Amino acid sequence: MVRADTNRRIDGARLWASLMEMARIGATPKGGVNRLTLTDLDRESRHLFRRWVEAAGCTVSVDRMGTMFARREGTDPSLPPVMIGSHLDTQPTGGKFDGALGVMAALEVVRTIADLGIRTRHPIEVVNWTNEEGSRFAPACVASGVFAGVFKLEDALATTDPQGLTIGGELERIGFAGPLPVGGRPVHAFFELHIEQGPILEEEGTDIGIVTIANGQKWYEVTLTGVESHAGPTPMSRRKDALLGAARIVERVNAIGHAHEPRACATCGMIQVYPNSRNVIPGSVFLTIDLRHPDGDKLISMSKAIEAAIPEIAAATGLTCDYKLVADFPPQPFEPSCVDAVRKAAARLGLSAREISSGAGHDAVYMARVAPTAMVFVPCVDGISHNEAEDMKPEWATAGTNVLLEAVLEKAEVVGG
């Protein structure tokens, strides 16, 4: 239960109504949302967001990556802003809350500040990042990555979707190719509220996840090559079955994940079989491997284990193999004073809280490279996300947003109201 030692509270009903109205843009028959980045639906969500933040007294600017910044001025405009936000784009079969909760919660924070007449020394900026999901344009979190200097702006704008359309071209088409330079300016702090996308908080009955670190990630692409041949006449002893080798790698990846529990994750998420015919022994298979762990040494151990396993399995099944590391993100700790602001906010509000790591990537991970950053997690039903069944309770959203409000006001320095 929430204690009454502070009277600052967000309007939970208004927050939930905003979430549900935003979810109607791209709503799917199964109750989810399909609002891919830089589509007409994304444009519609951006215009709705703009109307709401302007009504809350913010001015909106857009950078060259299409990221939107809604600024509520502080008493000292020369000070760097406290940024809060997330993203409005979704997976093709996404839910109502992944990303959108963080943006709507940030909106509710500035609405509440306006309602209560609170003044802060630092400006506050609500952020809607472009292309966090990476579903249409890879990689994910590209706009925050450009902001943090990880990606070059020109390369990001030239990124294509499966139809050959570019980020730059689609930004122009929907009217969100802004003039603001991307990054290169100081940020006092950045906070992102997000559903956990895992089962821990709900299973424990914990209100708030205090995110201390984001998992490191290593992604591999593997190609196994054997010989395609007829499934009938070819004896078992003469086969060079690329899919058999892939199956053994999948099993090994799973075993490596279990060997590094409890905080490891190891996944083969994509398999492409050639020629993919029911009566042909597969001659080639492409597969991906995703390894994650918050401990850098354990992530390296997982990586070494799979790099040893791939050629071993290929040799045992008569295959040739080629593999490469295509993404390598070290674990990203979040800044102690921002994490502590979240911790103190939960305690002041009488909410149960626990430290937790983020298994997924977020814009906050890139922002942590250039600004003091922290994340707030709230539960989601059964830990399900990236799924139309994604769900949460209104009281979870309210609790997380009240924590966000308190943490933001600590960093933005209240001077009146």
C-alpha beads as a LAMMPS data file, in Angstrom:
LAMMPS data file: protein, C-alpha beads

417 atoms
416 bonds

1 atom types
1 bond types

-500.0 500.0 xlo xhi
-500.0 500.0 ylo yhi
-500.0 500.0 zlo zhi

Masses

1 110.0

Atoms # bond

1 1 1 0.000 0.000 0.000
2 1 1 1.079 3.583 -0.630
3 1 1 1.851 5.662 2.470
4 1 1 0.618 9.229 2.830
5 1 1 3.992 10.893 3.635
6 1 1 3.867 12.873 0.389
7 1 1 0.821 14.245 -1.398
8 1 1 2.353 14.134 -4.872
9 1 1 0.414 11.551 -6.862
10 1 1 -0.205 10.987 -10.512
11 1 1 -3.728 10.489 -11.850
12 1 1 -3.803 6.731 -12.378
13 1 1 -7.144 6.776 -14.191
14 1 1 -5.875 9.398 -16.636
15 1 1 -2.683 7.421 -17.233
16 1 1 -4.655 4.236 -17.960
17 1 1 -7.066 6.068 -20.264
18 1 1 -4.108 7.450 -22.230
19 1 1 -2.589 3.981 -22.528
20 1 1 -5.855 2.553 -23.814
21 1 1 -6.382 5.397 -26.293
22 1 1 -2.848 5.013 -27.641
23 1 1 -3.421 1.244 -27.921
24 1 1 -6.295 1.823 -30.334
25 1 1 -3.770 3.028 -32.923
26 1 1 -2.736 -0.215 -34.584
27 1 1 -5.008 -2.397 -32.445
28 1 1 -5.131 -6.066 -33.483
29 1 1 -8.119 -8.434 -33.254
30 1 1 -6.354 -10.412 -30.508
31 1 1 -6.021 -7.364 -28.274
32 1 1 -2.457 -6.404 -29.111
33 1 1 -0.900 -3.644 -31.173
34 1 1 0.840 -3.632 -34.559
35 1 1 2.379 -0.168 -34.887
36 1 1 5.649 -0.573 -36.743
37 1 1 8.018 2.344 -36.757
38 1 1 7.632 5.096 -39.376
39 1 1 4.364 3.692 -40.735
40 1 1 1.186 5.730 -41.068
41 1 1 0.084 4.312 -37.709
42 1 1 3.319 5.470 -36.111
43 1 1 2.687 8.927 -37.544
44 1 1 -0.800 8.899 -36.015
45 1 1 0.587 7.959 -32.591
46 1 1 3.196 10.720 -32.842
47 1 1 0.566 13.362 -33.594
48 1 1 -1.531 12.197 -30.635
49 1 1 1.519 12.325 -28.376
50 1 1 2.321 15.844 -29.632
51 1 1 -1.203 17.069 -28.870
52 1 1 -1.078 15.652 -25.367
53 1 1 2.328 17.039 -24.373
54 1 1 1.560 20.460 -25.835
55 1 1 -1.662 20.531 -23.807
56 1 1 0.498 19.800 -20.747
57 1 1 2.550 22.934 -21.419
58 1 1 5.483 21.405 -23.271
59 1 1 7.163 22.551 -26.466
60 1 1 8.057 19.821 -28.957
61 1 1 11.201 19.498 -31.044
62 1 1 12.218 16.648 -33.360
63 1 1 15.743 15.578 -34.212
64 1 1 17.057 14.229 -37.504
65 1 1 16.309 10.651 -36.406
66 1 1 12.673 11.585 -35.779
67 1 1 12.966 11.328 -31.999
68 1 1 10.531 13.682 -30.281
69 1 1 11.495 15.788 -27.253
70 1 1 8.680 17.498 -25.308
71 1 1 10.275 20.089 -23.044
72 1 1 8.835 21.572 -19.878
73 1 1 11.090 24.479 -19.033
74 1 1 12.821 24.791 -15.673
75 1 1 13.565 27.941 -13.749
76 1 1 17.123 27.843 -15.123
77 1 1 16.895 27.096 -18.884
78 1 1 20.697 26.920 -19.070
79 1 1 20.738 23.697 -17.066
80 1 1 20.689 20.321 -18.858
81 1 1 17.335 18.508 -18.841
82 1 1 16.138 15.484 -16.964
83 1 1 14.849 13.199 -19.719
84 1 1 12.123 10.580 -19.288
85 1 1 10.504 8.360 -21.877
86 1 1 10.624 5.279 -24.033
87 1 1 9.118 4.411 -27.437
88 1 1 5.764 4.125 -29.220
89 1 1 6.706 1.652 -31.979
90 1 1 5.780 -2.009 -31.450
91 1 1 6.484 -5.505 -32.639
92 1 1 4.239 -6.825 -35.470
93 1 1 2.339 -8.794 -32.823
94 1 1 3.133 -6.547 -29.895
95 1 1 1.243 -5.532 -26.788
96 1 1 -0.205 -2.336 -25.384
97 1 1 2.514 -1.608 -22.834
98 1 1 6.004 -2.375 -24.169
99 1 1 7.429 1.094 -24.732
100 1 1 4.103 2.914 -24.677
101 1 1 3.916 2.657 -20.879
102 1 1 7.206 4.539 -20.563
103 1 1 6.057 7.347 -22.862
104 1 1 2.584 7.648 -21.333
105 1 1 4.060 7.549 -17.807
106 1 1 6.453 10.367 -18.738
107 1 1 3.492 12.304 -20.150
108 1 1 1.602 11.737 -16.901
109 1 1 4.600 13.024 -14.924
110 1 1 4.576 16.383 -16.726
111 1 1 0.779 16.529 -16.531
112 1 1 0.978 16.014 -12.768
113 1 1 3.726 18.606 -12.393
114 1 1 1.523 21.072 -14.294
115 1 1 -1.548 20.178 -12.217
116 1 1 0.312 20.706 -8.942
117 1 1 2.088 23.863 -10.053
118 1 1 5.495 22.339 -9.328
119 1 1 8.549 24.243 -10.535
120 1 1 11.948 22.623 -11.073
121 1 1 15.407 24.098 -11.639
122 1 1 16.197 21.677 -14.469
123 1 1 14.029 21.399 -17.571
124 1 1 12.210 18.090 -18.017
125 1 1 11.982 16.486 -21.452
126 1 1 9.624 13.663 -22.378
127 1 1 11.209 11.527 -25.098
128 1 1 9.664 9.292 -27.762
129 1 1 12.587 7.431 -29.341
130 1 1 12.400 6.299 -32.967
131 1 1 12.703 2.600 -33.863
132 1 1 13.426 1.045 -30.497
133 1 1 12.031 -2.339 -31.490
134 1 1 14.066 -2.805 -34.661
135 1 1 11.251 -4.885 -36.160
136 1 1 11.089 -2.964 -39.416
137 1 1 14.579 -1.465 -39.440
138 1 1 17.519 -3.261 -37.813
139 1 1 19.233 -2.695 -35.452
140 1 1 16.996 -1.953 -32.500
141 1 1 17.378 1.246 -30.456
142 1 1 19.007 2.925 -33.434
143 1 1 17.910 6.503 -32.620
144 1 1 19.170 6.392 -29.041
145 1 1 22.285 4.694 -30.405
146 1 1 22.918 7.645 -32.723
147 1 1 22.214 10.035 -29.827
148 1 1 24.882 8.205 -27.791
149 1 1 27.395 8.158 -30.650
150 1 1 27.266 4.382 -31.124
151 1 1 25.935 4.622 -34.708
152 1 1 26.640 7.215 -37.386
153 1 1 23.662 9.347 -38.361
154 1 1 24.230 8.849 -42.089
155 1 1 24.357 5.068 -41.715
156 1 1 21.201 5.032 -39.591
157 1 1 19.237 7.176 -42.043
158 1 1 20.315 4.876 -44.894
159 1 1 19.122 1.726 -43.094
160 1 1 16.557 -0.167 -45.183
161 1 1 13.520 -2.279 -44.380
162 1 1 12.722 -5.539 -46.251
163 1 1 11.082 -3.500 -49.039
164 1 1 14.176 -1.346 -49.516
165 1 1 12.688 1.791 -47.945
166 1 1 15.089 3.824 -45.803
167 1 1 14.676 5.346 -42.369
168 1 1 15.522 8.743 -43.829
169 1 1 12.987 8.425 -46.617
170 1 1 10.219 7.231 -44.332
171 1 1 10.907 10.030 -41.845
172 1 1 10.430 12.497 -44.701
173 1 1 7.266 10.711 -45.859
174 1 1 5.524 10.828 -42.475
175 1 1 6.751 14.366 -41.745
176 1 1 9.115 13.635 -38.866
177 1 1 12.541 14.306 -40.360
178 1 1 13.336 16.998 -37.825
179 1 1 16.036 19.673 -37.908
180 1 1 17.446 19.135 -34.386
181 1 1 20.969 17.635 -34.271
182 1 1 21.073 14.132 -32.798
183 1 1 22.827 14.107 -29.426
184 1 1 25.851 16.194 -28.683
185 1 1 24.193 17.971 -25.764
186 1 1 24.351 17.383 -22.025
187 1 1 21.641 15.429 -20.210
188 1 1 21.386 15.737 -16.439
189 1 1 19.689 12.334 -16.031
190 1 1 17.572 9.863 -17.982
191 1 1 14.862 7.597 -16.543
192 1 1 12.865 4.928 -18.388
193 1 1 9.853 3.124 -16.953
194 1 1 9.106 -0.250 -18.544
195 1 1 7.239 -3.466 -17.936
196 1 1 9.650 -6.139 -16.741
197 1 1 9.013 -8.438 -19.741
198 1 1 9.732 -11.314 -17.379
199 1 1 7.941 -13.136 -14.537
200 1 1 9.963 -12.245 -11.434
201 1 1 8.109 -9.218 -10.060
202 1 1 4.649 -10.692 -10.508
203 1 1 5.615 -14.086 -9.085
204 1 1 7.150 -12.444 -6.002
205 1 1 4.311 -9.945 -5.592
206 1 1 6.855 -7.097 -5.772
207 1 1 5.674 -3.663 -6.881
208 1 1 8.858 -2.145 -8.288
209 1 1 11.999 -3.422 -9.955
210 1 1 15.039 -1.214 -9.276
211 1 1 17.117 -1.918 -12.375
212 1 1 20.809 -1.843 -11.520
213 1 1 22.293 -3.275 -14.723
214 1 1 21.346 -4.362 -18.252
215 1 1 22.539 -7.760 -19.389
216 1 1 25.483 -8.042 -21.709
217 1 1 24.651 -9.651 -25.043
218 1 1 26.558 -11.592 -27.677
219 1 1 24.840 -12.492 -30.952
220 1 1 26.180 -15.035 -33.431
221 1 1 25.228 -16.007 -36.955
222 1 1 26.098 -19.559 -37.955
223 1 1 26.029 -21.296 -41.347
224 1 1 26.361 -25.086 -41.520
225 1 1 26.939 -26.728 -44.894
226 1 1 26.462 -30.391 -45.740
227 1 1 25.093 -32.117 -48.822
228 1 1 21.459 -32.066 -49.871
229 1 1 20.375 -35.414 -51.213
230 1 1 17.281 -37.558 -51.599
231 1 1 15.649 -38.484 -48.282
232 1 1 14.724 -41.980 -49.550
233 1 1 17.770 -43.598 -51.177
234 1 1 20.501 -41.967 -49.058
235 1 1 21.624 -44.326 -46.237
236 1 1 21.753 -42.837 -42.747
237 1 1 25.490 -43.550 -42.504
238 1 1 26.225 -41.528 -45.685
239 1 1 24.324 -38.393 -44.810
240 1 1 25.731 -34.920 -44.180
241 1 1 22.590 -33.422 -42.704
242 1 1 22.996 -29.727 -41.937
243 1 1 19.772 -29.646 -39.923
244 1 1 21.038 -32.427 -37.655
245 1 1 24.087 -30.305 -36.904
246 1 1 21.874 -27.296 -36.253
247 1 1 19.680 -29.307 -33.894
248 1 1 22.723 -30.312 -31.875
249 1 1 23.887 -26.694 -31.689
250 1 1 20.440 -25.636 -30.481
251 1 1 20.627 -28.288 -27.778
252 1 1 24.146 -27.166 -26.802
253 1 1 23.109 -23.521 -26.621
254 1 1 20.301 -24.512 -24.262
255 1 1 22.721 -26.517 -22.111
256 1 1 25.158 -23.589 -21.925
257 1 1 22.339 -21.360 -20.715
258 1 1 21.406 -23.815 -17.970
259 1 1 25.068 -24.221 -16.972
260 1 1 25.299 -20.480 -16.274
261 1 1 22.012 -20.082 -14.379
262 1 1 20.286 -18.419 -12.652
263 1 1 20.823 -15.187 -14.620
264 1 1 21.880 -16.532 -18.015
265 1 1 19.769 -16.641 -21.157
266 1 1 20.744 -18.560 -24.300
267 1 1 18.518 -18.737 -27.366
268 1 1 18.480 -19.817 -30.988
269 1 1 15.762 -17.588 -32.359
270 1 1 16.045 -18.029 -36.124
271 1 1 16.682 -21.069 -38.305
272 1 1 16.601 -21.066 -42.104
273 1 1 16.853 -24.465 -43.807
274 1 1 17.903 -25.008 -47.439
275 1 1 16.345 -26.293 -49.633
276 1 1 13.478 -26.727 -47.130
277 1 1 11.812 -29.593 -48.963
278 1 1 10.170 -32.505 -47.186
279 1 1 12.023 -35.211 -49.108
280 1 1 15.463 -33.601 -49.324
281 1 1 18.135 -33.916 -46.655
282 1 1 19.006 -30.319 -45.742
283 1 1 22.269 -29.209 -47.302
284 1 1 22.578 -25.867 -45.552
285 1 1 21.244 -24.205 -42.422
286 1 1 21.584 -20.650 -41.156
287 1 1 20.850 -20.036 -37.477
288 1 1 21.277 -17.324 -34.882
289 1 1 22.497 -17.549 -31.291
290 1 1 21.693 -14.992 -28.587
291 1 1 23.661 -15.173 -25.324
292 1 1 22.933 -12.865 -22.368
293 1 1 24.241 -12.416 -18.833
294 1 1 24.681 -9.468 -16.433
295 1 1 28.132 -10.744 -15.406
296 1 1 30.730 -9.975 -18.064
297 1 1 33.011 -12.899 -17.120
298 1 1 30.159 -15.402 -17.255
299 1 1 29.062 -14.001 -20.632
300 1 1 32.597 -14.585 -21.939
301 1 1 32.483 -18.114 -20.540
302 1 1 29.233 -18.772 -22.418
303 1 1 30.746 -17.331 -25.570
304 1 1 33.851 -19.506 -25.348
305 1 1 31.713 -22.584 -24.775
306 1 1 29.611 -22.082 -27.912
307 1 1 32.624 -21.117 -30.025
308 1 1 34.215 -24.428 -29.063
309 1 1 31.002 -26.370 -29.623
310 1 1 30.178 -25.178 -33.157
311 1 1 33.247 -26.662 -34.953
312 1 1 33.123 -29.746 -32.746
313 1 1 29.504 -30.470 -33.708
314 1 1 30.167 -29.673 -37.362
315 1 1 33.049 -32.137 -37.500
316 1 1 31.025 -34.873 -35.764
317 1 1 28.212 -34.535 -38.315
318 1 1 30.425 -34.238 -41.423
319 1 1 29.644 -30.564 -42.003
320 1 1 31.614 -27.423 -42.657
321 1 1 30.798 -24.383 -40.577
322 1 1 31.155 -20.659 -40.613
323 1 1 30.206 -18.462 -37.687
324 1 1 30.696 -14.850 -36.735
325 1 1 29.987 -12.606 -33.786
326 1 1 27.620 -9.927 -35.145
327 1 1 26.776 -8.011 -31.950
328 1 1 28.711 -7.655 -28.716
329 1 1 27.273 -5.504 -25.929
330 1 1 28.967 -5.587 -22.526
331 1 1 26.818 -5.468 -19.395
332 1 1 25.710 -1.869 -18.760
333 1 1 25.482 -0.779 -15.123
334 1 1 23.142 2.104 -14.347
335 1 1 24.341 5.213 -12.506
336 1 1 24.232 4.813 -8.694
337 1 1 22.635 8.162 -7.832
338 1 1 19.814 7.611 -10.356
339 1 1 19.305 4.056 -9.138
340 1 1 19.227 5.375 -5.575
341 1 1 16.618 7.979 -6.564
342 1 1 14.380 5.111 -7.702
343 1 1 15.089 3.157 -4.534
344 1 1 14.269 6.115 -2.268
345 1 1 11.113 6.922 -4.233
346 1 1 9.761 3.398 -3.797
347 1 1 10.561 3.510 -0.080
348 1 1 8.886 6.910 0.401
349 1 1 5.770 5.602 -1.290
350 1 1 5.697 2.443 0.816
351 1 1 6.047 0.163 -2.211
352 1 1 7.800 -3.186 -2.159
353 1 1 10.902 -3.171 -4.327
354 1 1 13.867 -5.332 -5.268
355 1 1 16.991 -4.928 -7.347
356 1 1 16.798 -6.567 -10.752
357 1 1 18.744 -6.751 -14.000
358 1 1 17.279 -6.056 -17.421
359 1 1 17.369 -9.056 -19.699
360 1 1 16.236 -7.019 -22.706
361 1 1 17.858 -4.100 -24.467
362 1 1 16.321 -0.636 -24.054
363 1 1 17.063 2.921 -25.125
364 1 1 18.256 3.478 -21.558
365 1 1 21.198 1.156 -22.231
366 1 1 22.598 3.509 -24.867
367 1 1 21.691 6.597 -22.850
368 1 1 23.696 5.198 -19.937
369 1 1 26.819 5.715 -22.045
370 1 1 26.332 9.480 -22.192
371 1 1 24.193 10.436 -19.175
372 1 1 23.387 9.272 -15.629
373 1 1 20.609 6.745 -16.244
374 1 1 18.304 4.350 -14.426
375 1 1 15.262 2.211 -15.190
376 1 1 12.116 1.375 -13.259
377 1 1 10.427 -1.974 -13.868
378 1 1 6.840 -2.881 -13.065
379 1 1 5.226 -6.326 -13.338
380 1 1 3.448 -7.682 -16.380
381 1 1 1.002 -10.591 -16.330
382 1 1 2.808 -13.961 -16.537
383 1 1 5.940 -12.119 -17.670
384 1 1 4.637 -12.123 -21.246
385 1 1 5.796 -9.445 -23.691
386 1 1 6.382 -9.133 -27.454
387 1 1 3.025 -10.837 -27.658
388 1 1 -0.533 -9.657 -28.213
389 1 1 -1.427 -11.213 -24.847
390 1 1 0.886 -8.766 -23.026
391 1 1 -1.022 -7.319 -20.064
392 1 1 -0.667 -5.501 -16.758
393 1 1 -2.862 -4.143 -13.970
394 1 1 -3.686 -0.428 -13.746
395 1 1 -2.362 -0.270 -10.183
396 1 1 1.040 -1.509 -11.372
397 1 1 1.218 1.286 -13.932
398 1 1 0.182 3.828 -11.307
399 1 1 2.749 2.645 -8.758
400 1 1 5.583 2.730 -11.283
401 1 1 4.643 6.185 -12.509
402 1 1 4.485 7.558 -8.963
403 1 1 8.025 6.234 -8.425
404 1 1 9.076 7.814 -11.708
405 1 1 7.579 11.157 -10.638
406 1 1 9.471 11.158 -7.332
407 1 1 12.795 10.148 -8.910
408 1 1 12.471 12.764 -11.646
409 1 1 11.625 15.528 -9.177
410 1 1 14.642 14.635 -7.044
411 1 1 16.956 14.989 -10.031
412 1 1 15.182 18.024 -11.508
413 1 1 15.354 19.839 -8.127
414 1 1 11.995 21.168 -6.983
415 1 1 12.084 24.897 -6.213
416 1 1 8.387 25.629 -5.752
417 1 1 4.861 24.268 -5.846

Bonds

1 1 1 2
2 1 2 3
3 1 3 4
4 1 4 5
5 1 5 6
6 1 6 7
7 1 7 8
8 1 8 9
9 1 9 10
10 1 10 11
11 1 11 12
12 1 12 13
13 1 13 14
14 1 14 15
15 1 15 16
16 1 16 17
17 1 17 18
18 1 18 19
19 1 19 20
20 1 20 21
21 1 21 22
22 1 22 23
23 1 23 24
24 1 24 25
25 1 25 26
26 1 26 27
27 1 27 28
28 1 28 29
29 1 29 30
30 1 30 31
31 1 31 32
32 1 32 33
33 1 33 34
34 1 34 35
35 1 35 36
36 1 36 37
37 1 37 38
38 1 38 39
39 1 39 40
40 1 40 41
41 1 41 42
42 1 42 43
43 1 43 44
44 1 44 45
45 1 45 46
46 1 46 47
47 1 47 48
48 1 48 49
49 1 49 50
50 1 50 51
51 1 51 52
52 1 52 53
53 1 53 54
54 1 54 55
55 1 55 56
56 1 56 57
57 1 57 58
58 1 58 59
59 1 59 60
60 1 60 61
61 1 61 62
62 1 62 63
63 1 63 64
64 1 64 65
65 1 65 66
66 1 66 67
67 1 67 68
68 1 68 69
69 1 69 70
70 1 70 71
71 1 71 72
72 1 72 73
73 1 73 74
74 1 74 75
75 1 75 76
76 1 76 77
77 1 77 78
78 1 78 79
79 1 79 80
80 1 80 81
81 1 81 82
82 1 82 83
83 1 83 84
84 1 84 85
85 1 85 86
86 1 86 87
87 1 87 88
88 1 88 89
89 1 89 90
90 1 90 91
91 1 91 92
92 1 92 93
93 1 93 94
94 1 94 95
95 1 95 96
96 1 96 97
97 1 97 98
98 1 98 99
99 1 99 100
100 1 100 101
101 1 101 102
102 1 102 103
103 1 103 104
104 1 104 105
105 1 105 106
106 1 106 107
107 1 107 108
108 1 108 109
109 1 109 110
110 1 110 111
111 1 111 112
112 1 112 113
113 1 113 114
114 1 114 115
115 1 115 116
116 1 116 117
117 1 117 118
118 1 118 119
119 1 119 120
120 1 120 121
121 1 121 122
122 1 122 123
123 1 123 124
124 1 124 125
125 1 125 126
126 1 126 127
127 1 127 128
128 1 128 129
129 1 129 130
130 1 130 131
131 1 131 132
132 1 132 133
133 1 133 134
134 1 134 135
135 1 135 136
136 1 136 137
137 1 137 138
138 1 138 139
139 1 139 140
140 1 140 141
141 1 141 142
142 1 142 143
143 1 143 144
144 1 144 145
145 1 145 146
146 1 146 147
147 1 147 148
148 1 148 149
149 1 149 150
150 1 150 151
151 1 151 152
152 1 152 153
153 1 153 154
154 1 154 155
155 1 155 156
156 1 156 157
157 1 157 158
158 1 158 159
159 1 159 160
160 1 160 161
161 1 161 162
162 1 162 163
163 1 163 164
164 1 164 165
165 1 165 166
166 1 166 167
167 1 167 168
168 1 168 169
169 1 169 170
170 1 170 171
171 1 171 172
172 1 172 173
173 1 173 174
174 1 174 175
175 1 175 176
176 1 176 177
177 1 177 178
178 1 178 179
179 1 179 180
180 1 180 181
181 1 181 182
182 1 182 183
183 1 183 184
184 1 184 185
185 1 185 186
186 1 186 187
187 1 187 188
188 1 188 189
189 1 189 190
190 1 190 191
191 1 191 192
192 1 192 193
193 1 193 194
194 1 194 195
195 1 195 196
196 1 196 197
197 1 197 198
198 1 198 199
199 1 199 200
200 1 200 201
201 1 201 202
202 1 202 203
203 1 203 204
204 1 204 205
205 1 205 206
206 1 206 207
207 1 207 208
208 1 208 209
209 1 209 210
210 1 210 211
211 1 211 212
212 1 212 213
213 1 213 214
214 1 214 215
215 1 215 216
216 1 216 217
217 1 217 218
218 1 218 219
219 1 219 220
220 1 220 221
221 1 221 222
222 1 222 223
223 1 223 224
224 1 224 225
225 1 225 226
226 1 226 227
227 1 227 228
228 1 228 229
229 1 229 230
230 1 230 231
231 1 231 232
232 1 232 233
233 1 233 234
234 1 234 235
235 1 235 236
236 1 236 237
237 1 237 238
238 1 238 239
239 1 239 240
240 1 240 241
241 1 241 242
242 1 242 243
243 1 243 244
244 1 244 245
245 1 245 246
246 1 246 247
247 1 247 248
248 1 248 249
249 1 249 250
250 1 250 251
251 1 251 252
252 1 252 253
253 1 253 254
254 1 254 255
255 1 255 256
256 1 256 257
257 1 257 258
258 1 258 259
259 1 259 260
260 1 260 261
261 1 261 262
262 1 262 263
263 1 263 264
264 1 264 265
265 1 265 266
266 1 266 267
267 1 267 268
268 1 268 269
269 1 269 270
270 1 270 271
271 1 271 272
272 1 272 273
273 1 273 274
274 1 274 275
275 1 275 276
276 1 276 277
277 1 277 278
278 1 278 279
279 1 279 280
280 1 280 281
281 1 281 282
282 1 282 283
283 1 283 284
284 1 284 285
285 1 285 286
286 1 286 287
287 1 287 288
288 1 288 289
289 1 289 290
290 1 290 291
291 1 291 292
292 1 292 293
293 1 293 294
294 1 294 295
295 1 295 296
296 1 296 297
297 1 297 298
298 1 298 299
299 1 299 300
300 1 300 301
301 1 301 302
302 1 302 303
303 1 303 304
304 1 304 305
305 1 305 306
306 1 306 307
307 1 307 308
308 1 308 309
309 1 309 310
310 1 310 311
311 1 311 312
312 1 312 313
313 1 313 314
314 1 314 315
315 1 315 316
316 1 316 317
317 1 317 318
318 1 318 319
319 1 319 320
320 1 320 321
321 1 321 322
322 1 322 323
323 1 323 324
324 1 324 325
325 1 325 326
326 1 326 327
327 1 327 328
328 1 328 329
329 1 329 330
330 1 330 331
331 1 331 332
332 1 332 333
333 1 333 334
334 1 334 335
335 1 335 336
336 1 336 337
337 1 337 338
338 1 338 339
339 1 339 340
340 1 340 341
341 1 341 342
342 1 342 343
343 1 343 344
344 1 344 345
345 1 345 346
346 1 346 347
347 1 347 348
348 1 348 349
349 1 349 350
350 1 350 351
351 1 351 352
352 1 352 353
353 1 353 354
354 1 354 355
355 1 355 356
356 1 356 357
357 1 357 358
358 1 358 359
359 1 359 360
360 1 360 361
361 1 361 362
362 1 362 363
363 1 363 364
364 1 364 365
365 1 365 366
366 1 366 367
367 1 367 368
368 1 368 369
369 1 369 370
370 1 370 371
371 1 371 372
372 1 372 373
373 1 373 374
374 1 374 375
375 1 375 376
376 1 376 377
377 1 377 378
378 1 378 379
379 1 379 380
380 1 380 381
381 1 381 382
382 1 382 383
383 1 383 384
384 1 384 385
385 1 385 386
386 1 386 387
387 1 387 388
388 1 388 389
389 1 389 390
390 1 390 391
391 1 391 392
392 1 392 393
393 1 393 394
394 1 394 395
395 1 395 396
396 1 396 397
397 1 397 398
398 1 398 399
399 1 399 400
400 1 400 401
401 1 401 402
402 1 402 403
403 1 403 404
404 1 404 405
405 1 405 406
406 1 406 407
407 1 407 408
408 1 408 409
409 1 409 410
410 1 410 411
411 1 411 412
412 1 412 413
413 1 413 414
414 1 414 415
415 1 415 416
416 1 416 417
